[in-house]
Amino acid sequence: MSKEVQVKKRKRISKDKWTAVAFLLPSLILILVFVYGFIGWTGYVSLSNYNTIVPDFSFAGLKNYKYLFSDFRFQADLRNTLFFTILFIGLVIIMGLGIAVLIDQKLKGESLFRNIFLFPMALSFIVTGVVWQWLLNPSTGFNHFLKFFGITPKWYTDTNILAGFEWGSIEFGLPVAIIAVVIAAVWQMTGFSLAMYLAGLRGIPDELREAARIDGASEFQIYRRIILPMLLPITMSVVIIMAHISLKIFDLIYAMTGPGANFVTDVPGVYMFETTFRGNYYANGAAIAIIMLLLVAVFIVPYLWNSRKGEQ
């Protein structure tokens, strides 16, 4: 290749590179300003004394964070978020995987079942919250049928704590009321894990299963030893995405239950909204937002780091 051709090729590559940069630059600037810029501003406000309607950006150190971690409501929020996240992720994985395995058996009406479970994903959490608020209302919905069996659960109005013990200012244990919220959230998001697992199952060659059967493996052993390990990357993706949803949940709780009696269904997202936009405690609200960001980062950053190392 002559030098003239090489020079032209380098110029064309350089031109293409700068063209790509020109197209991406507006988006990069917007992300820098409206995502990372606002994160930085929120962090700055969280370290200030801006807890009145009049701006006060004087440095307060970690005072707002110390207040939150000694606050009864925020401690209850962390407890509720912990149990909601564990139950939500666990049930979404179990139900999504179980239904995907059943559908993968080439049952009749597969498309109908798939659409039934995918339909809730088309709804917003606000709609889901309103619907399940009525369904689980102690005076309406399911309780109309359950009362014939002598069962009248309080659902999201129940203030009991299962296996509770004193921890800080709160009773640490599973709030019964949070189970109702988990039911609604699982109903909406199971379709997502179902679609992920079903795609993973359909991507496993039939030859691999046939070879295992020829070697004498039972169907249970095939799923346990071959299929489930191959679905592990999908499981990790589902865990990360569901954890991200659960840790920043707001709309479902706000529409369905609100903070609840004794804050048994409260979460940091609801507390942040009421603290910031109803109480005008902007620094405290910003501190809650930063804590929520850090909680999400605990799940997201290690996953992204491992994914990047795997690509190298």
Order of alpha helices (4+ residues) and beta strands (2+ residues): alpha-alpha-alpha-alpha-alpha-alpha-alpha-beta-beta-alpha-alpha-alpha-alpha-alpha-alpha-alpha
